[in-house]
Amino acid sequence: MPRSTNAVARKKRRKKIMKMAKGYFGARSRQYTVAKNAVEKALQYAYVGRKLKKRNFRSLWIQRINAAARQHGLNYSQFMGLIHKNNIELNRKVLADLAMNHPEAFEAIVKKIKS
């Protein structure tokens, strides 16, 4: 039986990696083995980065809410405690947006939870 290779699939696989490595420095964009390692590492960083992004945004929202709450005589912890006690179903993303872009709406929330 004649020897069979899978050159088409192999070439497709390699082209995919080389395309992903476009723009990398030196051998990382030209040599398949080096490019493969660089792309694999980049994909690992991308995966971790997607998790860190969520963490970083939550942290940013908390800082913005805290800054806005302190202008009204509350700290973040007290503010969130009162929000939950008054059954106001707004998440941190929305509260941070109100604090930044609609301070009058945020002030109305603070007045409601203080009373």
C-alpha positions as CSV (number, residue, x, y, z in Angstrom):
1,M,0.0,0.0,0.0
2,P,1.4,3.4,-0.9
3,R,2.4,5.8,1.9
4,S,-0.2,8.4,2.7
5,T,0.4,11.8,4.1
6,N,-2.0,14.5,5.2
7,A,-0.2,17.5,3.6
8,V,-3.4,19.5,3.1
9,A,-4.4,19.5,6.8
10,R,-0.8,20.0,7.9
11,K,-0.4,23.1,5.7
12,K,-3.7,24.5,6.8
13,R,-2.8,24.0,10.5
14,R,0.6,25.7,10.0
15,K,-0.9,28.6,8.0
16,K,-3.4,29.2,10.8
17,I,-0.5,29.5,13.3
18,M,1.6,31.7,11.1
19,K,-1.4,34.0,10.4
20,M,-1.9,34.4,14.1
21,A,1.8,35.2,14.6
22,K,1.7,38.1,12.1
23,G,3.4,41.2,13.5
24,Y,5.5,39.3,16.1
25,F,9.2,40.2,16.3
26,G,11.9,38.3,14.5
27,A,11.7,34.5,14.3
28,R,8.4,34.5,16.1
29,S,6.7,35.6,12.9
30,R,8.7,33.6,10.5
31,Q,9.7,30.2,11.9
32,Y,6.8,27.8,12.6
33,T,8.1,26.2,15.8
34,V,9.0,29.5,17.4
35,A,5.7,31.1,16.2
36,K,3.7,28.2,17.6
37,N,5.2,28.6,21.0
38,A,4.6,32.4,20.9
39,V,1.0,32.0,19.8
40,E,0.3,29.4,22.5
41,K,1.7,31.7,25.1
42,A,-0.3,34.6,23.7
43,L,-3.5,32.6,23.9
44,Q,-2.8,31.7,27.5
45,Y,-2.3,35.4,28.3
46,A,-5.5,36.3,26.5
47,Y,-7.5,33.7,28.5
48,V,-6.1,35.0,31.8
49,G,-6.7,38.6,30.6
50,R,-10.4,37.9,30.0
51,K,-10.7,36.9,33.7
52,L,-8.6,39.8,35.0
53,K,-10.8,42.3,32.9
54,K,-13.8,41.4,35.0
55,R,-11.9,41.8,38.2
56,N,-10.5,45.1,37.2
57,F,-13.8,46.5,36.1
58,R,-15.5,45.5,39.4
59,S,-12.7,47.2,41.3
60,L,-13.1,50.4,39.2
61,W,-16.9,50.4,39.8
62,I,-16.3,50.1,43.5
63,Q,-13.9,53.0,43.5
64,R,-16.3,55.2,41.6
65,I,-19.2,54.4,43.9
66,N,-17.1,55.0,47.0
67,A,-16.0,58.4,45.7
68,A,-19.5,59.4,44.9
69,A,-20.9,58.1,48.2
70,R,-18.3,59.9,50.2
71,Q,-19.5,63.2,48.7
72,H,-22.8,62.5,50.4
73,G,-21.4,61.5,53.8
74,L,-21.3,57.7,53.4
75,N,-18.5,55.3,52.6
76,Y,-18.9,52.4,50.2
77,S,-19.6,49.8,52.8
78,Q,-22.4,51.8,54.4
79,F,-23.8,52.8,51.0
80,M,-24.0,49.2,49.7
81,G,-25.5,48.1,53.1
82,L,-28.3,50.6,52.8
83,I,-28.9,49.8,49.1
84,H,-29.4,46.1,50.0
85,K,-31.5,47.0,53.1
86,N,-33.8,49.2,50.9
87,N,-34.1,46.4,48.3
88,I,-32.8,48.6,45.5
89,E,-31.8,46.1,42.7
90,L,-29.0,48.1,41.0
91,N,-25.7,46.4,40.3
92,R,-22.3,48.1,40.7
93,K,-21.9,48.7,37.0
94,V,-25.1,50.8,36.9
95,L,-24.4,52.6,40.2
96,A,-20.9,53.5,39.0
97,D,-22.4,54.8,35.7
98,L,-24.9,56.9,37.6
99,A,-22.2,58.3,39.9
100,M,-20.0,59.3,37.0
101,N,-22.5,60.5,34.4
102,H,-25.7,61.3,36.3
103,P,-24.8,62.7,39.7
104,E,-28.3,64.1,40.3
105,A,-29.8,60.6,39.9
106,F,-27.1,59.2,42.2
107,E,-28.0,61.9,44.8
108,A,-31.6,60.9,44.5
109,I,-30.7,57.3,45.4
110,V,-28.7,58.5,48.4
111,K,-31.6,60.6,49.6
112,K,-34.0,57.7,49.3
113,I,-31.8,55.3,51.2
114,K,-31.0,57.8,53.9
115,S,-34.6,58.5,54.7
